Amino acid sequence: MTQPAAMIGHHTLPMADPQAPPEYKLYRTRPRLPRRGGDDGSLLDGLREAPPGERRRRPITVGRVVRWLLLALVAWVGISLVLFLVSAQVNQDQVSAGAQAQLSDGGVGIFKPQTTLILGSDQRTAANREPGASTSGPSRSDSILLVRTGGGHSAKLSIPRDTVVDIPGHGRNKINAAYALGGPSLAIETVESYLGIKVNHLVEVNFENFPQLIDSLGGVTYRGGCVISRINGGSRNGGYTLRLKAGEHEIDGKQALALARTRKNNCAKREDDRTRARRQQKILGAIKDKVISFETFIRLPWVSWAAPRAVQSDMAGPSLLGLVGAELIGGAQKARVLKASGGITLPDGGAGLVVDESEKRTAVQNFLKG
């Protein structure tokens, strides 16, 4: 049977047979990229290009936060290290050539044992002196401290400033007179001759900048007995008056400097140079405890800049940093002070201390072993 035709324009199309089954077309969808992290094949959905103007953000995870913190800590320590080295470089070469020539080579000092002589003079500072006192010219060493670090060593030995010794070229006198007679070079030579040991490095405390170091740490914690002292004539005469009750105190830079220099304590008038030497070692221990605290880590760049400015040393930045590192990892140190066996009157009428040879020999042996 002939199918009817339909006319569309000039074209004739055959009419569909109503008895025939309908025709179906099959359409296939394009394969979709899987989404990220799903079980339905969605792992690669993150590769799809984000719509214009929309930026896909990575989720914040614990791992990413830890990595950010580690990077921040490394950067903080790196900045502090650079500031320490720059500050040390700026303050280098302030030790006289004669003093540097007197020293024995000690290296960096973390792995190699070395002995460092720390001197603090009694010269007045412009900001803290009694009227008429000189801020220049010869001065005596107010503090004489030997520190043994590196190679597993950790020891300190203080020499009381009134200890009577033979000063090369100047006869018998108090050991602190060597600094006034010939500066740090003669002080080094006198200590070496008296104790029979070699001094590798020299550190002179800068009393102008020492309080700034303590303040950069946010102060230090000091524990000790009652102290009432008048430094450079006391506050009424242009100096400084220190008052501390027995017990624990948070002290600032001015207080720490006055405490280190206190020789006559109105709270305990029978104290002598040995007591002051022990106080000085306590202050160093308090500084060490504060340096390794979390609070100091927050202040680390400021401390790193202030520390080299508080001293004058023969050491460049890396060597000075090695000394600090060796001190920090050296552990607790027993405070040793050269013990006098008696007193003596000098030709000028002054009173001095005498140390027995056996006591001195034992103290040196313990220091070198420590």
C-alpha beads as a LAMMPS data file, in Angstrom:
LAMMPS data file: protein, C-alpha beads

370 atoms
369 bonds

1 atom types
1 bond types

-500.0 500.0 xlo xhi
-500.0 500.0 ylo yhi
-500.0 500.0 zlo zhi

Masses

1 110.0

Atoms # bond

1 1 1 0.000 0.000 0.000
2 1 1 1.331 3.364 -0.995
3 1 1 2.036 5.790 1.914
4 1 1 0.496 9.220 1.626
5 1 1 2.843 12.108 1.144
6 1 1 2.874 15.500 2.770
7 1 1 3.853 18.683 0.966
8 1 1 6.288 21.076 2.675
9 1 1 7.184 23.871 0.339
10 1 1 8.255 22.281 -2.909
11 1 1 9.331 19.065 -1.136
12 1 1 7.244 16.009 -0.723
13 1 1 7.840 13.988 2.449
14 1 1 6.481 10.516 3.014
15 1 1 3.920 10.231 5.786
16 1 1 4.842 8.021 8.786
17 1 1 3.113 4.704 8.972
18 1 1 0.900 4.744 12.076
19 1 1 1.249 1.006 12.338
20 1 1 5.085 1.099 12.492
21 1 1 6.894 1.128 15.889
22 1 1 8.276 4.552 17.020
23 1 1 11.907 5.406 16.370
24 1 1 14.222 6.295 19.314
25 1 1 17.553 8.142 19.323
26 1 1 20.244 7.370 21.889
27 1 1 22.147 10.335 23.414
28 1 1 25.397 9.868 25.403
29 1 1 26.578 12.348 28.013
30 1 1 30.237 13.380 28.223
31 1 1 32.202 11.714 31.010
32 1 1 32.361 14.008 34.063
33 1 1 35.622 14.652 35.928
34 1 1 35.392 13.084 39.361
35 1 1 35.010 15.359 42.406
36 1 1 37.789 15.602 44.925
37 1 1 37.814 13.074 47.739
38 1 1 34.549 11.167 46.996
39 1 1 33.931 7.490 46.506
40 1 1 31.944 8.159 43.325
41 1 1 35.047 8.859 41.268
42 1 1 35.307 12.494 42.373
43 1 1 39.102 12.662 42.994
44 1 1 40.001 14.919 40.045
45 1 1 37.249 17.509 40.322
46 1 1 39.780 19.969 41.687
47 1 1 41.402 20.068 38.241
48 1 1 38.346 21.771 36.765
49 1 1 38.944 25.368 35.918
50 1 1 37.257 27.732 38.374
51 1 1 34.799 30.241 36.915
52 1 1 36.279 33.670 36.091
53 1 1 36.690 35.843 39.188
54 1 1 36.350 32.900 41.569
55 1 1 39.454 31.576 43.366
56 1 1 39.323 28.181 44.964
57 1 1 40.749 28.187 48.541
58 1 1 42.599 25.270 50.028
59 1 1 41.124 24.117 53.312
60 1 1 43.012 25.018 56.512
61 1 1 44.335 21.850 58.110
62 1 1 46.359 21.096 61.213
63 1 1 49.341 20.159 59.063
64 1 1 49.306 23.478 57.217
65 1 1 49.052 25.426 60.482
66 1 1 52.021 23.509 61.927
67 1 1 54.080 24.264 58.802
68 1 1 53.234 27.962 59.035
69 1 1 54.258 28.044 62.694
70 1 1 57.553 26.288 61.978
71 1 1 58.352 28.744 59.184
72 1 1 57.533 31.670 61.484
73 1 1 59.778 30.271 64.247
74 1 1 62.672 29.723 61.846
75 1 1 62.280 33.269 60.505
76 1 1 62.154 34.694 64.058
77 1 1 65.346 32.877 65.065
78 1 1 67.017 33.830 61.765
79 1 1 66.269 37.526 62.262
80 1 1 67.609 37.333 65.823
81 1 1 70.782 35.598 64.667
82 1 1 71.442 38.234 62.021
83 1 1 70.889 41.047 64.541
84 1 1 73.315 39.407 66.995
85 1 1 76.040 39.031 64.362
86 1 1 75.582 42.584 63.068
87 1 1 75.635 44.027 66.591
88 1 1 78.742 42.008 67.458
89 1 1 80.463 43.186 64.272
90 1 1 79.660 46.821 65.025
91 1 1 81.054 46.519 68.559
92 1 1 84.153 44.472 67.648
93 1 1 87.709 45.837 67.803
94 1 1 87.014 47.776 71.016
95 1 1 89.613 45.699 72.880
96 1 1 93.149 47.074 72.741
97 1 1 95.733 45.479 70.472
98 1 1 97.929 44.803 73.517
99 1 1 95.164 42.816 75.197
100 1 1 94.488 40.809 72.047
101 1 1 98.199 40.005 71.729
102 1 1 98.226 38.704 75.313
103 1 1 95.430 36.184 74.657
104 1 1 95.942 32.578 73.569
105 1 1 93.956 31.352 70.573
106 1 1 90.752 29.759 71.767
107 1 1 88.709 29.178 68.605
108 1 1 84.918 29.306 68.536
109 1 1 84.545 27.359 71.749
110 1 1 81.503 25.061 71.556
111 1 1 83.533 21.872 71.142
112 1 1 86.950 23.126 72.237
113 1 1 87.592 24.005 75.915
114 1 1 88.479 27.625 76.481
115 1 1 88.886 30.103 79.308
116 1 1 87.355 33.564 79.139
117 1 1 88.294 36.387 81.498
118 1 1 85.413 38.728 82.331
119 1 1 86.384 42.124 83.720
120 1 1 84.203 44.921 85.027
121 1 1 85.863 48.213 85.925
122 1 1 84.844 50.556 88.742
123 1 1 84.876 53.545 86.408
124 1 1 81.849 55.785 86.855
125 1 1 79.414 56.309 84.031
126 1 1 78.139 59.703 82.937
127 1 1 74.587 58.773 83.914
128 1 1 75.486 57.403 87.342
129 1 1 78.274 59.120 89.236
130 1 1 78.744 61.274 92.282
131 1 1 79.616 64.973 91.784
132 1 1 83.255 65.479 90.854
133 1 1 83.901 61.835 90.005
134 1 1 85.810 61.084 86.799
135 1 1 84.240 59.133 83.970
136 1 1 87.574 58.594 82.202
137 1 1 91.137 57.730 83.046
138 1 1 92.602 54.732 84.924
139 1 1 90.161 52.557 86.845
140 1 1 90.454 49.320 88.782
141 1 1 88.717 46.092 87.843
142 1 1 85.617 45.834 89.985
143 1 1 84.910 42.241 88.912
144 1 1 87.357 39.483 87.945
145 1 1 85.655 36.300 86.772
146 1 1 87.003 33.318 84.838
147 1 1 84.568 31.200 82.804
148 1 1 85.430 27.750 81.436
149 1 1 83.210 26.568 78.556
150 1 1 83.283 24.281 75.514
151 1 1 84.014 20.605 75.108
152 1 1 81.643 19.675 77.917
153 1 1 83.210 22.086 80.435
154 1 1 81.152 24.387 82.599
155 1 1 82.888 26.245 85.441
156 1 1 83.279 29.707 86.947
157 1 1 85.925 31.045 89.292
158 1 1 85.861 34.524 90.837
159 1 1 88.972 36.229 92.154
160 1 1 88.259 38.772 94.932
161 1 1 89.502 42.165 93.837
162 1 1 91.492 42.642 97.080
163 1 1 93.566 39.479 96.559
164 1 1 97.240 40.426 96.845
165 1 1 99.380 39.146 93.951
166 1 1 102.622 39.910 92.109
167 1 1 101.781 42.266 89.241
168 1 1 104.433 41.851 86.507
169 1 1 106.682 44.900 86.510
170 1 1 104.903 46.569 89.457
171 1 1 105.521 44.394 92.516
172 1 1 102.927 43.178 95.019
173 1 1 99.533 44.825 95.028
174 1 1 95.844 44.055 94.924
175 1 1 94.978 42.192 91.758
176 1 1 92.443 44.825 90.680
177 1 1 95.278 47.391 90.459
178 1 1 96.663 45.612 87.380
179 1 1 93.820 47.015 85.264
180 1 1 94.560 50.569 86.435
181 1 1 98.313 50.184 85.913
182 1 1 98.332 48.558 82.494
183 1 1 94.784 48.105 81.240
184 1 1 93.270 44.766 80.219
185 1 1 96.557 43.435 78.797
186 1 1 98.286 43.665 82.189
187 1 1 95.188 42.280 83.898
188 1 1 95.319 39.216 81.618
189 1 1 99.056 38.765 82.204
190 1 1 98.588 39.075 85.984
191 1 1 95.783 36.507 86.118
192 1 1 97.738 34.056 83.956
193 1 1 100.863 34.473 86.085
194 1 1 98.987 34.161 89.359
195 1 1 96.887 31.083 88.484
196 1 1 99.206 29.420 85.966
197 1 1 96.529 29.081 83.250
198 1 1 96.106 30.518 79.775
199 1 1 93.346 33.003 79.014
200 1 1 91.821 32.520 75.560
201 1 1 89.299 35.343 75.397
202 1 1 88.491 38.629 77.084
203 1 1 85.103 40.172 77.846
204 1 1 84.904 43.640 79.401
205 1 1 81.493 44.575 80.752
206 1 1 80.242 47.884 79.372
207 1 1 78.446 49.441 82.332
208 1 1 76.808 52.046 80.097
209 1 1 74.936 49.335 78.144
210 1 1 74.680 46.537 80.717
211 1 1 71.352 47.829 82.139
212 1 1 69.926 47.860 78.597
213 1 1 70.679 44.137 78.271
214 1 1 68.813 43.368 81.496
215 1 1 65.892 45.564 80.436
216 1 1 65.743 43.906 77.001
217 1 1 65.209 40.631 78.884
218 1 1 62.338 42.202 80.785
219 1 1 64.405 42.089 83.985
220 1 1 65.762 39.031 85.808
221 1 1 64.785 37.089 88.918
222 1 1 67.262 37.462 91.780
223 1 1 67.165 35.513 95.051
224 1 1 69.303 36.592 97.950
225 1 1 69.626 38.308 101.289
226 1 1 68.834 41.867 102.248
227 1 1 70.878 44.529 100.437
228 1 1 71.078 48.250 101.114
229 1 1 73.898 49.944 99.260
230 1 1 74.798 53.390 97.999
231 1 1 76.618 53.205 94.671
232 1 1 78.757 56.238 93.772
233 1 1 77.650 58.097 96.890
234 1 1 73.973 57.143 96.721
235 1 1 71.047 58.966 95.161
236 1 1 71.542 62.042 97.382
237 1 1 75.000 62.578 95.877
238 1 1 74.159 61.847 92.245
239 1 1 74.706 58.092 92.476
240 1 1 72.236 55.272 93.015
241 1 1 70.733 53.770 96.161
242 1 1 69.679 50.106 96.095
243 1 1 67.266 48.595 98.595
244 1 1 66.258 44.933 98.389
245 1 1 64.601 42.863 101.104
246 1 1 65.673 39.269 101.619
247 1 1 63.938 36.897 99.217
248 1 1 63.076 36.836 95.540
249 1 1 62.866 39.963 93.415
250 1 1 62.355 40.939 89.787
251 1 1 65.109 43.482 89.211
252 1 1 65.659 45.832 86.281
253 1 1 68.883 46.954 84.630
254 1 1 69.809 49.687 87.113
255 1 1 69.176 47.410 90.071
256 1 1 71.195 44.562 88.551
257 1 1 74.160 46.874 87.879
258 1 1 74.038 48.307 91.397
259 1 1 73.764 44.800 92.878
260 1 1 76.781 43.587 90.903
261 1 1 78.816 46.563 92.111
262 1 1 77.690 46.499 95.761
263 1 1 80.705 46.229 98.014
264 1 1 79.447 47.719 101.277
265 1 1 76.071 46.342 102.280
266 1 1 74.427 48.264 105.118
267 1 1 72.164 45.252 105.700
268 1 1 75.151 42.980 106.379
269 1 1 78.232 45.027 107.191
270 1 1 80.439 41.967 107.647
271 1 1 80.190 41.042 103.980
272 1 1 83.385 41.163 101.926
273 1 1 84.510 40.755 98.326
274 1 1 83.734 37.043 98.362
275 1 1 80.066 37.814 99.020
276 1 1 80.013 40.303 96.161
277 1 1 81.654 37.770 93.841
278 1 1 78.926 35.239 94.690
279 1 1 76.265 37.867 94.005
280 1 1 77.809 38.568 90.611
281 1 1 77.707 34.877 89.757
282 1 1 74.051 34.769 90.880
283 1 1 73.265 37.611 88.495
284 1 1 74.945 35.750 85.629
285 1 1 72.931 32.666 86.541
286 1 1 69.732 34.752 86.589
287 1 1 70.552 36.106 83.118
288 1 1 71.128 32.572 81.854
289 1 1 67.800 31.371 83.298
290 1 1 65.974 34.270 81.666
291 1 1 67.648 33.780 78.268
292 1 1 66.324 30.220 77.974
293 1 1 62.784 31.201 79.021
294 1 1 59.777 31.473 76.681
295 1 1 59.410 35.164 77.538
296 1 1 62.874 35.871 76.137
297 1 1 62.049 33.980 72.948
298 1 1 59.323 36.570 72.335
299 1 1 61.909 39.318 72.911
300 1 1 64.723 37.496 71.104
301 1 1 65.530 40.102 68.395
302 1 1 65.840 42.867 71.009
303 1 1 67.998 40.701 73.273
304 1 1 70.184 39.640 70.332
305 1 1 70.870 43.274 69.476
306 1 1 71.505 44.377 73.079
307 1 1 73.769 41.487 74.211
308 1 1 76.905 42.299 72.158
309 1 1 76.519 46.002 73.017
310 1 1 76.784 45.215 76.746
311 1 1 80.356 43.942 76.396
312 1 1 83.646 44.674 74.712
313 1 1 85.390 41.537 73.492
314 1 1 88.172 40.263 71.270
315 1 1 85.681 37.839 69.709
316 1 1 83.895 38.391 66.424
317 1 1 80.222 37.515 66.015
318 1 1 80.554 33.734 65.417
319 1 1 83.017 33.263 68.304
320 1 1 80.912 35.333 70.681
321 1 1 77.844 33.377 69.623
322 1 1 79.767 30.156 70.266
323 1 1 80.613 31.362 73.792
324 1 1 76.955 32.167 74.473
325 1 1 75.872 28.789 73.074
326 1 1 78.453 26.894 75.135
327 1 1 77.335 28.750 78.257
328 1 1 73.658 27.999 77.640
329 1 1 74.156 24.281 77.050
330 1 1 76.796 23.905 79.751
331 1 1 74.329 23.159 82.536
332 1 1 74.388 24.379 86.124
333 1 1 77.660 25.676 87.475
334 1 1 78.762 25.797 91.083
335 1 1 79.738 29.291 92.216
336 1 1 83.416 29.122 93.144
337 1 1 85.265 32.011 94.741
338 1 1 88.968 31.916 95.509
339 1 1 89.052 31.563 99.292
340 1 1 91.443 33.782 101.249
341 1 1 93.415 32.270 104.107
342 1 1 94.137 35.569 105.821
343 1 1 94.698 39.294 105.508
344 1 1 97.704 41.513 104.910
345 1 1 98.516 45.204 105.159
346 1 1 100.093 46.750 102.061
347 1 1 102.890 49.366 102.155
348 1 1 100.357 52.087 101.314
349 1 1 98.297 51.110 104.349
350 1 1 95.574 49.327 102.426
351 1 1 94.222 45.937 103.503
352 1 1 94.470 42.937 101.194
353 1 1 93.650 39.221 101.144
354 1 1 96.135 36.364 100.922
355 1 1 95.286 33.003 99.349
356 1 1 97.150 29.883 100.424
357 1 1 99.016 28.108 97.591
358 1 1 97.284 24.777 98.219
359 1 1 93.862 26.475 98.130
360 1 1 94.751 28.221 94.892
361 1 1 96.038 24.998 93.303
362 1 1 92.868 23.085 94.247
363 1 1 90.628 25.875 92.943
364 1 1 92.465 25.930 89.597
365 1 1 92.281 22.139 89.225
366 1 1 88.531 22.128 89.909
367 1 1 88.044 24.994 87.482
368 1 1 89.912 23.279 84.649
369 1 1 88.028 20.011 85.250
370 1 1 84.591 21.614 85.572

Bonds

1 1 1 2
2 1 2 3
3 1 3 4
4 1 4 5
5 1 5 6
6 1 6 7
7 1 7 8
8 1 8 9
9 1 9 10
10 1 10 11
11 1 11 12
12 1 12 13
13 1 13 14
14 1 14 15
15 1 15 16
16 1 16 17
17 1 17 18
18 1 18 19
19 1 19 20
20 1 20 21
21 1 21 22
22 1 22 23
23 1 23 24
24 1 24 25
25 1 25 26
26 1 26 27
27 1 27 28
28 1 28 29
29 1 29 30
30 1 30 31
31 1 31 32
32 1 32 33
33 1 33 34
34 1 34 35
35 1 35 36
36 1 36 37
37 1 37 38
38 1 38 39
39 1 39 40
40 1 40 41
41 1 41 42
42 1 42 43
43 1 43 44
44 1 44 45
45 1 45 46
46 1 46 47
47 1 47 48
48 1 48 49
49 1 49 50
50 1 50 51
51 1 51 52
52 1 52 53
53 1 53 54
54 1 54 55
55 1 55 56
56 1 56 57
57 1 57 58
58 1 58 59
59 1 59 60
60 1 60 61
61 1 61 62
62 1 62 63
63 1 63 64
64 1 64 65
65 1 65 66
66 1 66 67
67 1 67 68
68 1 68 69
69 1 69 70
70 1 70 71
71 1 71 72
72 1 72 73
73 1 73 74
74 1 74 75
75 1 75 76
76 1 76 77
77 1 77 78
78 1 78 79
79 1 79 80
80 1 80 81
81 1 81 82
82 1 82 83
83 1 83 84
84 1 84 85
85 1 85 86
86 1 86 87
87 1 87 88
88 1 88 89
89 1 89 90
90 1 90 91
91 1 91 92
92 1 92 93
93 1 93 94
94 1 94 95
95 1 95 96
96 1 96 97
97 1 97 98
98 1 98 99
99 1 99 100
100 1 100 101
101 1 101 102
102 1 102 103
103 1 103 104
104 1 104 105
105 1 105 106
106 1 106 107
107 1 107 108
108 1 108 109
109 1 109 110
110 1 110 111
111 1 111 112
112 1 112 113
113 1 113 114
114 1 114 115
115 1 115 116
116 1 116 117
117 1 117 118
118 1 118 119
119 1 119 120
120 1 120 121
121 1 121 122
122 1 122 123
123 1 123 124
124 1 124 125
125 1 125 126
126 1 126 127
127 1 127 128
128 1 128 129
129 1 129 130
130 1 130 131
131 1 131 132
132 1 132 133
133 1 133 134
134 1 134 135
135 1 135 136
136 1 136 137
137 1 137 138
138 1 138 139
139 1 139 140
140 1 140 141
141 1 141 142
142 1 142 143
143 1 143 144
144 1 144 145
145 1 145 146
146 1 146 147
147 1 147 148
148 1 148 149
149 1 149 150
150 1 150 151
151 1 151 152
152 1 152 153
153 1 153 154
154 1 154 155
155 1 155 156
156 1 156 157
157 1 157 158
158 1 158 159
159 1 159 160
160 1 160 161
161 1 161 162
162 1 162 163
163 1 163 164
164 1 164 165
165 1 165 166
166 1 166 167
167 1 167 168
168 1 168 169
169 1 169 170
170 1 170 171
171 1 171 172
172 1 172 173
173 1 173 174
174 1 174 175
175 1 175 176
176 1 176 177
177 1 177 178
178 1 178 179
179 1 179 180
180 1 180 181
181 1 181 182
182 1 182 183
183 1 183 184
184 1 184 185
185 1 185 186
186 1 186 187
187 1 187 188
188 1 188 189
189 1 189 190
190 1 190 191
191 1 191 192
192 1 192 193
193 1 193 194
194 1 194 195
195 1 195 196
196 1 196 197
197 1 197 198
198 1 198 199
199 1 199 200
200 1 200 201
201 1 201 202
202 1 202 203
203 1 203 204
204 1 204 205
205 1 205 206
206 1 206 207
207 1 207 208
208 1 208 209
209 1 209 210
210 1 210 211
211 1 211 212
212 1 212 213
213 1 213 214
214 1 214 215
215 1 215 216
216 1 216 217
217 1 217 218
218 1 218 219
219 1 219 220
220 1 220 221
221 1 221 222
222 1 222 223
223 1 223 224
224 1 224 225
225 1 225 226
226 1 226 227
227 1 227 228
228 1 228 229
229 1 229 230
230 1 230 231
231 1 231 232
232 1 232 233
233 1 233 234
234 1 234 235
235 1 235 236
236 1 236 237
237 1 237 238
238 1 238 239
239 1 239 240
240 1 240 241
241 1 241 242
242 1 242 243
243 1 243 244
244 1 244 245
245 1 245 246
246 1 246 247
247 1 247 248
248 1 248 249
249 1 249 250
250 1 250 251
251 1 251 252
252 1 252 253
253 1 253 254
254 1 254 255
255 1 255 256
256 1 256 257
257 1 257 258
258 1 258 259
259 1 259 260
260 1 260 261
261 1 261 262
262 1 262 263
263 1 263 264
264 1 264 265
265 1 265 266
266 1 266 267
267 1 267 268
268 1 268 269
269 1 269 270
270 1 270 271
271 1 271 272
272 1 272 273
273 1 273 274
274 1 274 275
275 1 275 276
276 1 276 277
277 1 277 278
278 1 278 279
279 1 279 280
280 1 280 281
281 1 281 282
282 1 282 283
283 1 283 284
284 1 284 285
285 1 285 286
286 1 286 287
287 1 287 288
288 1 288 289
289 1 289 290
290 1 290 291
291 1 291 292
292 1 292 293
293 1 293 294
294 1 294 295
295 1 295 296
296 1 296 297
297 1 297 298
298 1 298 299
299 1 299 300
300 1 300 301
301 1 301 302
302 1 302 303
303 1 303 304
304 1 304 305
305 1 305 306
306 1 306 307
307 1 307 308
308 1 308 309
309 1 309 310
310 1 310 311
311 1 311 312
312 1 312 313
313 1 313 314
314 1 314 315
315 1 315 316
316 1 316 317
317 1 317 318
318 1 318 319
319 1 319 320
320 1 320 321
321 1 321 322
322 1 322 323
323 1 323 324
324 1 324 325
325 1 325 326
326 1 326 327
327 1 327 328
328 1 328 329
329 1 329 330
330 1 330 331
331 1 331 332
332 1 332 333
333 1 333 334
334 1 334 335
335 1 335 336
336 1 336 337
337 1 337 338
338 1 338 339
339 1 339 340
340 1 340 341
341 1 341 342
342 1 342 343
343 1 343 344
344 1 344 345
345 1 345 346
346 1 346 347
347 1 347 348
348 1 348 349
349 1 349 350
350 1 350 351
351 1 351 352
352 1 352 353
353 1 353 354
354 1 354 355
355 1 355 356
356 1 356 357
357 1 357 358
358 1 358 359
359 1 359 360
360 1 360 361
361 1 361 362
362 1 362 363
363 1 363 364
364 1 364 365
365 1 365 366
366 1 366 367
367 1 367 368
368 1 368 369
369 1 369 370
